[in-house]
């Protein structure tokens, strides 16, 4: 998941890929990592977006797509929920 975080990854896909039930996968993943699969993926995507906002000159909407967060509005909403500020505010914070 760390290498393919930008792709659409569903619970059904993961369960099929590992030949186990999605319920078992969900339980074992939470036991091992302490978070749900979707939370883990979202955290990974936002972490990558933060890196790109800080160290690249890519447009914000491009970063959202490259990190698997899609449309700019959705990317901004998710980023704000997790970081307490918009992607633009985050970038400006690090430009100073």
C-alpha distances in whole Angstrom, upper triangle without the diagonal:
4,5,5,5,9,9,10,8,11,11,14,11,9,13,14,12,12,16,16,17,15,18,17,13,14,17,15,12,15,17,14,13,16,14,13,9,11,12,9,7,11,12,9,10,14,14,13,16,18,18,19,21,23,23,23,26,24,25,23,22,21,18,17,17,15,13,12,15,17,21,23,24,21,19,22,22,19,20,23,22,20,22,25,26,25,23,27,28,25,26,30,29,28,31,33
4,6,6,9,10,12,11,14,15,17,15,13,16,18,15,16,19,20,21,19,21,20,16,17,19,17,14,16,18,15,13,16,15,14,12,12,13,9,8,11,11,7,9,12,11,10,14,16,15,16,19,20,20,20,23,21,23,21,21,20,17,17,16,14,11,12,15,17,21,22,24,21,19,22,22,19,18,22,21,19,20,24,24,24,22,25,26,23,23,27,27,25,28,30
4,6,8,9,12,11,15,16,18,15,14,17,18,15,16,20,21,22,20,23,22,19,19,22,20,17,19,21,19,17,20,18,18,14,15,16,13,11,13,14,10,11,14,13,11,14,17,15,16,19,20,20,20,22,20,22,21,21,19,16,16,15,13,11,12,15,17,21,22,24,22,20,23,24,21,20,24,24,21,23,26,26,25,23,26,27,24,24,28,28,26,28,31
4,5,6,8,8,12,14,15,13,12,15,16,13,15,19,20,21,19,22,22,18,18,21,20,17,19,22,20,18,20,18,17,13,13,15,13,10,12,13,10,10,14,14,12,14,17,17,16,19,21,21,20,23,20,21,20,19,17,15,15,13,11,10,9,13,15,18,20,22,19,18,21,22,19,19,23,23,21,22,26,26,24,22,25,27,24,24,28,28,27,29,32
4,5,8,8,11,13,16,13,12,16,17,15,17,20,20,21,18,21,21,17,17,20,19,16,18,20,18,16,18,16,14,11,11,12,10,6,8,10,7,6,10,11,9,11,14,14,14,17,19,19,19,21,19,20,18,17,16,13,12,11,10,7,7,10,12,16,17,19,16,14,18,18,15,16,19,19,17,19,22,22,21,19,22,24,21,22,25,26,24,27,30
4,7,9,12,15,17,15,15,18,19,17,19,23,23,24,21,23,24,20,20,23,23,19,21,24,22,20,22,19,17,14,13,14,13,9,10,12,9,7,10,12,9,10,14,14,13,16,18,18,17,19,16,17,15,14,12,10,9,8,6,5,4,7,9,13,15,17,14,12,16,17,15,15,19,19,17,19,22,22,20,17,20,23,20,20,24,25,24,25,29
4,6,10,13,14,12,12,16,16,15,17,20,21,21,19,22,23,19,19,23,22,19,21,24,23,21,22,20,17,14,13,15,14,10,12,14,12,10,14,15,13,14,18,18,17,19,22,22,21,22,19,19,18,16,15,13,12,10,9,8,6,9,10,14,16,18,16,14,18,19,17,18,21,21,20,22,25,24,23,20,23,26,24,24,28,28,27,29,33
4,7,10,11,10,11,14,15,14,17,19,19,19,16,19,21,17,17,21,21,18,20,23,22,20,22,19,16,13,11,14,14,10,11,14,13,11,15,17,16,16,20,20,20,21,24,25,24,25,22,21,20,17,16,16,13,11,12,11,7,9,10,13,16,18,15,14,18,18,16,18,21,20,20,22,25,25,23,21,25,27,25,26,29,30,29,31,34
4,7,8,7,7,11,12,11,13,15,16,16,13,16,17,14,14,17,17,15,17,20,19,17,19,16,13,10,9,12,12,9,11,14,13,12,15,17,16,18,21,21,21,23,26,26,26,27,24,24,22,21,20,18,16,14,14,13,10,12,13,17,19,20,17,17,20,20,17,19,22,21,20,23,25,26,25,23,27,29,27,27,31,31,31,33,36
4,5,5,6,9,10,11,13,14,14,13,10,13,15,12,12,15,16,14,16,19,19,18,19,16,12,9,9,12,13,10,12,16,15,15,18,20,19,20,23,24,24,26,29,29,29,31,27,27,25,23,23,21,19,17,18,16,13,14,15,18,21,22,18,18,22,21,18,20,23,22,21,24,27,28,26,25,29,31,29,30,33,34,33,36,39
4,5,5,6,9,10,11,12,11,9,6,9,11,8,8,12,13,11,13,16,16,16,17,14,11,8,9,12,12,11,14,16,16,17,19,21,21,23,25,26,27,29,31,32,32,33,30,30,28,26,26,24,22,21,21,19,16,17,19,22,24,24,21,21,24,23,20,22,25,23,22,25,28,29,28,28,31,33,31,32,36,35,35,38,41
4,6,5,6,8,10,10,10,8,6,10,12,10,11,14,15,14,16,19,19,19,20,18,14,12,12,16,16,15,17,20,19,20,23,24,24,26,28,29,30,31,34,34,34,36,33,32,30,28,28,27,24,22,23,21,18,19,20,23,26,26,23,24,27,26,23,25,28,26,25,29,31,32,31,31,34,36,34,35,39,39,38,41,44
4,6,5,6,9,10,10,11,9,13,14,11,12,16,16,15,17,20,19,19,21,19,15,12,13,17,16,14,17,19,18,18,22,23,22,24,27,28,28,30,32,32,32,34,31,31,29,27,26,25,23,21,21,19,16,18,19,23,26,26,23,23,27,26,23,25,28,27,26,29,31,32,31,30,33,35,33,34,38,38,37,39,42
4,5,5,6,8,9,9,8,11,11,8,10,13,13,11,14,17,16,16,18,16,13,10,12,15,14,12,16,18,17,17,21,22,21,23,26,26,27,29,31,31,31,33,31,31,29,28,27,25,23,22,21,19,17,19,20,24,26,27,24,23,27,26,23,25,28,26,25,28,30,32,31,30,33,35,32,33,37,37,36,39,41
4,5,5,6,5,6,5,9,9,7,9,12,12,11,14,16,16,17,19,17,14,12,14,17,16,15,18,20,20,21,24,25,25,27,29,30,30,33,35,35,35,37,34,35,33,31,30,29,26,25,25,23,20,22,24,27,30,30,26,26,30,29,25,28,30,28,27,30,33,34,34,33,36,38,35,37,40,40,39,42,45
4,5,5,7,8,8,12,12,10,13,16,15,15,18,20,19,20,22,21,18,15,17,20,19,18,21,23,22,23,26,27,26,28,31,32,32,34,36,36,36,38,35,36,34,32,31,29,28,26,25,24,21,23,25,28,31,31,28,28,32,31,28,30,33,31,30,33,36,37,36,35,38,40,38,39,42,42,41,44,47
4,6,8,10,10,14,13,11,14,16,15,14,18,20,18,19,22,20,18,15,16,20,18,17,20,22,20,21,25,25,24,27,29,29,30,32,34,34,34,36,33,34,32,31,29,28,26,24,23,22,20,23,24,27,30,31,28,27,31,30,27,29,32,31,29,32,35,36,35,33,37,39,36,37,41,41,39,42,45
4,6,9,10,12,11,9,12,14,12,12,16,17,16,17,20,19,17,14,17,19,18,17,21,22,21,22,25,26,25,28,30,30,31,34,35,35,35,38,35,36,34,33,32,30,28,27,26,24,22,24,26,30,32,33,30,29,32,32,29,30,33,31,29,32,35,37,36,35,38,40,37,38,42,41,40,43,46
4,7,9,12,11,10,13,15,14,14,18,19,18,20,22,21,19,16,19,22,21,20,24,25,24,25,29,29,29,31,34,34,34,37,39,39,39,41,38,39,37,36,34,33,31,30,29,27,25,27,29,32,35,35,32,32,35,34,31,33,36,34,32,35,38,40,39,38,41,43,40,41,45,45,44,46,49
4,6,8,7,7,10,11,11,12,15,16,16,18,19,19,16,15,17,20,19,19,23,24,23,25,28,29,29,31,33,34,35,37,39,39,39,42,39,40,37,36,35,33,31,30,29,27,25,27,29,32,35,35,31,31,34,33,30,32,35,32,31,34,37,38,38,37,41,42,40,41,44,44,43,46,49
4,5,5,6,9,10,11,12,14,15,16,18,19,18,15,14,16,19,19,19,22,24,24,25,28,29,29,31,33,34,35,37,39,40,40,42,39,39,37,36,35,33,31,30,30,27,25,26,28,31,34,34,30,30,33,32,29,31,33,31,30,33,35,37,37,37,40,41,39,41,44,44,43,46,49
4,5,5,6,9,10,10,12,14,15,16,17,15,12,11,13,16,16,16,18,20,21,22,24,26,26,28,30,31,32,34,36,37,37,39,36,36,34,32,32,30,28,27,27,24,22,23,25,28,30,30,26,27,30,28,25,27,30,27,26,29,32,34,34,33,37,38,36,37,41,40,40,43,45
4,5,5,6,9,10,11,12,14,15,16,14,12,11,14,16,16,17,20,21,22,23,26,27,28,30,31,33,34,36,37,38,39,41,39,38,36,34,34,32,30,29,29,27,24,25,27,30,32,31,28,28,31,29,26,28,30,27,26,30,32,34,34,34,38,39,37,39,42,41,41,44,46
4,5,5,6,8,10,11,12,14,15,14,12,12,15,17,17,18,21,22,22,24,26,27,28,30,32,33,34,36,38,39,39,42,39,40,37,36,35,33,31,31,30,27,25,26,29,32,34,34,30,30,33,31,27,30,32,29,27,31,33,36,36,35,39,40,37,39,43,42,41,45,47
4,5,5,6,8,10,10,12,13,12,10,9,12,14,14,15,18,19,19,21,23,24,25,27,28,29,31,33,34,35,36,38,36,36,34,33,32,30,28,27,27,24,22,23,26,29,31,31,27,27,30,28,25,27,29,26,25,28,31,33,33,32,36,37,34,36,40,39,38,41,44
4,6,5,6,9,10,11,11,9,7,7,10,12,12,13,15,17,17,19,21,22,23,25,27,28,30,31,33,34,35,37,35,35,32,31,31,29,26,26,26,23,21,22,24,27,29,29,25,25,27,25,22,24,26,23,22,25,28,30,30,30,34,34,32,34,37,36,36,39,42
4,6,5,6,9,10,10,10,8,10,13,14,14,16,18,19,20,22,24,24,26,28,29,30,32,33,35,36,37,40,37,38,35,34,34,32,29,29,29,26,24,25,28,30,32,32,28,28,30,28,25,26,28,25,24,27,29,32,33,32,36,36,34,36,39,38,38,41,43
4,5,5,6,9,10,10,10,10,14,14,13,16,18,19,19,22,23,23,25,27,28,29,31,33,34,35,36,39,37,38,35,35,34,31,29,30,29,26,24,25,28,31,33,33,29,29,31,29,26,27,29,26,24,27,30,33,33,33,37,37,34,36,39,38,38,41,43
4,5,5,6,8,7,7,7,11,11,10,12,15,15,15,18,20,20,21,24,25,25,27,29,30,31,32,35,33,34,31,31,30,28,26,26,25,22,21,22,25,28,29,29,26,25,27,26,22,24,26,23,21,24,27,29,30,29,33,33,30,32,36,34,34,37,39
4,5,5,5,5,5,7,10,10,10,13,15,14,15,18,19,20,22,24,24,26,28,29,30,32,33,36,34,34,31,31,31,28,26,27,26,23,22,22,26,28,29,29,25,25,27,25,21,23,24,22,19,22,25,28,29,28,32,32,30,32,35,33,33,37,38
4,6,6,8,9,11,14,14,13,16,18,17,18,21,22,22,24,27,27,28,30,32,33,34,35,38,37,37,35,35,34,31,30,30,29,26,25,26,29,32,33,33,29,28,30,28,25,26,28,25,22,25,28,30,32,31,35,35,32,34,37,36,35,39,40
4,6,8,10,11,14,14,12,15,17,16,16,20,21,20,22,25,25,26,28,30,30,31,33,36,35,36,33,33,33,30,28,29,28,24,24,25,28,31,32,32,29,28,30,28,25,25,27,25,22,24,27,30,31,30,34,34,31,33,36,34,33,37,39
4,6,8,9,12,10,8,12,14,12,13,16,17,17,19,21,22,22,25,26,27,28,30,33,31,32,30,30,30,26,25,26,25,21,21,22,25,28,29,29,26,24,26,25,21,22,24,21,18,21,24,26,27,27,30,30,27,29,32,30,30,33,35
4,7,10,12,10,9,13,14,13,14,17,18,17,20,22,22,24,26,27,28,29,31,34,33,33,30,31,31,27,26,27,26,23,22,22,26,28,29,29,25,24,26,24,20,21,23,20,17,20,22,25,27,27,30,30,27,29,32,30,30,34,35
4,7,8,6,6,10,11,10,12,15,15,16,18,20,20,22,24,25,26,28,29,32,30,30,27,27,28,25,23,24,23,20,19,19,22,25,26,25,22,21,22,21,17,18,20,17,15,17,20,23,24,24,28,27,25,27,30,29,29,32,34
4,5,5,6,9,10,11,12,14,15,16,18,20,21,23,24,26,27,29,30,32,30,30,27,26,27,24,22,22,22,19,17,17,21,23,24,24,20,20,22,20,16,18,20,17,15,19,21,23,24,24,28,28,26,28,31,30,30,33,35
4,5,5,6,9,10,11,12,14,15,17,18,20,21,23,24,26,27,28,30,28,28,25,25,24,22,20,20,20,16,15,15,18,21,23,23,19,18,21,20,16,18,20,18,16,19,22,24,24,23,27,28,25,27,31,30,30,33,35
4,5,5,6,9,10,11,12,14,15,16,18,20,21,22,24,26,26,28,26,25,23,22,22,19,17,17,18,14,12,12,15,18,19,19,15,15,18,16,13,15,17,15,13,17,19,21,21,21,24,25,23,25,28,28,28,31,33
4,5,5,6,8,10,11,12,14,15,16,18,20,21,22,24,25,27,25,25,22,22,22,19,17,18,18,15,14,13,16,19,20,19,16,15,17,15,11,13,15,12,11,14,17,19,19,19,23,23,21,23,26,25,25,28,31
4,6,5,6,9,10,11,12,14,15,17,19,20,21,23,24,26,24,25,22,22,22,19,17,18,17,14,13,13,17,20,21,21,17,16,18,17,13,14,17,15,12,15,18,20,20,19,23,24,21,23,26,25,25,28,30
4,5,5,6,9,10,11,12,14,16,17,18,20,21,22,24,22,22,19,19,19,16,14,14,14,10,9,10,14,17,18,19,15,14,16,16,12,13,16,15,13,15,18,20,19,18,22,23,20,22,25,25,24,27,30
4,5,5,6,8,10,10,12,14,15,16,18,20,20,22,20,20,17,17,17,14,12,13,13,10,9,8,12,15,15,15,12,10,13,12,8,9,12,11,9,12,15,16,16,15,19,19,17,19,22,22,22,25,27
4,5,5,6,9,10,10,12,14,15,16,18,19,22,20,20,18,18,18,15,13,15,14,11,11,11,15,17,17,18,15,12,14,14,10,10,12,11,8,10,14,15,15,14,18,18,16,18,21,20,20,23,25
4,6,5,6,9,10,11,12,14,16,17,18,20,19,19,17,17,17,13,13,14,12,9,10,11,14,17,17,19,16,13,15,16,12,12,15,14,11,13,17,17,17,15,19,20,17,18,21,21,20,23,25
4,5,5,6,9,10,11,12,14,15,16,18,16,16,14,14,13,10,9,10,9,5,7,7,11,14,14,15,13,10,12,13,10,9,13,13,11,12,16,16,15,13,16,18,15,16,20,20,19,21,24
4,5,5,6,9,10,10,12,14,15,17,15,15,12,13,13,10,9,11,11,7,9,8,12,14,13,14,12,9,10,11,8,6,10,10,8,9,12,12,12,10,13,14,12,13,17,16,16,19,21
4,5,5,6,9,10,11,12,14,16,16,17,14,16,15,11,11,14,12,9,12,12,15,17,16,18,16,12,14,15,12,10,13,13,10,10,14,14,14,12,15,15,12,13,17,16,15,18,20
4,5,5,6,9,10,11,11,14,13,14,12,14,13,9,10,11,9,6,10,11,14,16,15,17,16,12,14,16,13,11,15,16,13,13,16,16,15,12,15,16,13,13,17,17,15,17,20
4,5,5,6,8,10,10,12,10,11,9,10,10,6,7,10,8,6,9,9,12,13,12,14,13,9,11,13,11,9,12,14,12,11,14,13,12,8,11,13,10,10,14,14,13,15,19
4,5,5,6,9,10,12,12,13,10,13,13,9,10,13,12,10,13,12,15,16,15,16,15,12,12,14,12,9,12,13,11,9,13,11,11,8,10,11,8,8,12,11,10,13,16
4,6,5,6,8,11,11,13,12,14,13,10,12,14,12,10,14,14,17,19,17,19,18,15,15,18,16,13,15,17,14,13,16,15,14,11,13,14,10,10,13,13,11,13,16
4,5,5,5,8,7,10,9,11,10,7,10,12,10,9,13,13,15,16,15,18,17,13,14,17,16,13,16,18,16,15,17,16,14,10,12,14,11,9,13,14,11,13,16
4,6,6,7,7,9,7,11,10,8,10,13,12,11,14,14,15,16,14,16,16,12,12,15,15,11,14,16,15,13,15,13,11,7,8,10,7,5,9,10,9,10,13
4,6,8,10,12,11,14,14,11,14,16,15,14,17,17,19,20,17,20,20,16,15,18,17,14,16,18,16,14,16,14,13,10,10,11,8,6,9,9,6,8,11
4,7,9,12,12,15,14,11,15,17,14,14,18,18,20,21,19,22,22,18,18,21,20,17,19,22,19,17,20,18,16,13,13,14,12,9,12,12,9,10,13
4,6,9,10,13,11,9,13,14,12,13,17,17,18,19,17,20,21,17,17,21,20,17,19,22,21,19,21,18,17,13,13,15,13,10,12,14,11,11,15
4,6,9,12,10,10,13,15,13,15,18,18,18,18,16,19,20,17,17,21,21,18,20,23,22,20,22,19,16,13,12,14,13,10,12,14,12,11,15
4,6,8,6,6,10,11,10,12,15,15,15,15,13,17,18,14,15,19,19,16,19,22,21,19,21,18,16,12,12,15,14,11,14,16,15,14,18
4,6,5,6,9,10,11,12,15,14,13,13,10,14,15,12,13,16,17,15,17,20,20,19,20,17,14,10,10,13,13,11,13,16,15,15,18
4,5,5,6,9,10,11,13,11,11,10,8,11,12,9,9,13,13,11,13,16,16,15,17,14,10,7,7,11,11,9,12,14,14,14,18
4,5,5,7,9,10,11,10,8,7,5,9,10,8,9,12,13,12,14,17,17,17,18,16,12,10,10,14,14,13,15,18,18,18,22
4,5,5,6,9,10,10,9,9,8,12,13,10,12,15,15,14,17,19,19,19,21,18,15,12,13,16,16,14,17,19,19,19,22
4,5,5,6,9,8,9,10,9,12,12,9,11,14,13,12,15,17,16,16,18,16,13,10,11,14,13,12,15,17,16,17,20
4,6,5,6,5,5,7,6,9,9,6,8,11,10,9,13,15,14,15,17,15,12,9,12,15,14,13,17,18,18,19,22
4,5,5,6,4,7,8,11,10,8,11,14,13,13,16,18,17,18,20,19,16,13,15,18,17,17,20,22,21,22,26
4,6,8,8,11,11,14,13,11,14,16,15,14,18,19,18,18,21,20,17,14,16,19,17,16,20,21,20,21,25
4,6,8,11,11,14,12,9,12,14,12,11,15,16,15,16,18,18,15,13,16,18,16,16,19,20,19,21,24
4,6,9,11,13,11,9,12,14,12,12,16,16,15,17,20,19,17,15,18,20,18,19,22,23,23,24,27
4,7,8,10,7,5,9,10,8,9,13,13,13,15,17,16,14,12,15,18,16,17,20,21,21,23,26
4,6,8,7,6,10,11,11,12,15,16,16,17,19,18,15,14,16,19,18,18,21,23,23,24,28
4,6,5,6,9,10,11,12,14,16,17,18,19,17,14,13,15,18,18,18,21,23,23,24,27
4,6,5,6,8,10,10,12,14,15,16,16,14,11,10,11,14,15,15,17,19,20,21,24
4,5,5,6,9,10,11,12,14,15,15,13,10,11,12,15,16,16,18,20,22,23,25
4,5,5,6,8,10,11,12,14,15,14,11,11,14,16,16,17,20,21,22,24,26
4,6,5,6,8,10,11,12,13,12,9,8,11,13,13,14,17,18,19,20,23
4,6,5,6,9,10,10,11,9,6,6,9,10,11,12,15,16,17,19,21
4,5,5,6,9,10,10,9,8,9,12,13,13,15,17,18,20,22,24
4,5,5,6,9,10,10,9,10,13,14,13,15,18,18,19,22,24
4,5,5,6,8,7,6,6,10,11,9,12,14,14,16,18,20
4,5,5,5,5,5,7,10,10,9,13,14,14,16,18,20
4,6,6,8,9,11,14,13,13,16,18,17,19,22,23
4,6,8,10,11,14,13,12,15,17,16,17,20,22
4,6,8,9,12,10,8,12,14,12,14,17,18
4,7,10,12,10,9,13,14,12,15,18,18
4,7,8,6,6,10,11,10,13,15,16
4,5,5,6,9,10,11,13,14,16
4,5,5,6,9,10,11,13,15
4,5,5,6,9,10,11,13
4,5,5,6,9,10,11
4,5,5,7,9,11
4,5,5,6,9
4,5,5,7
4,6,6
4,5
4
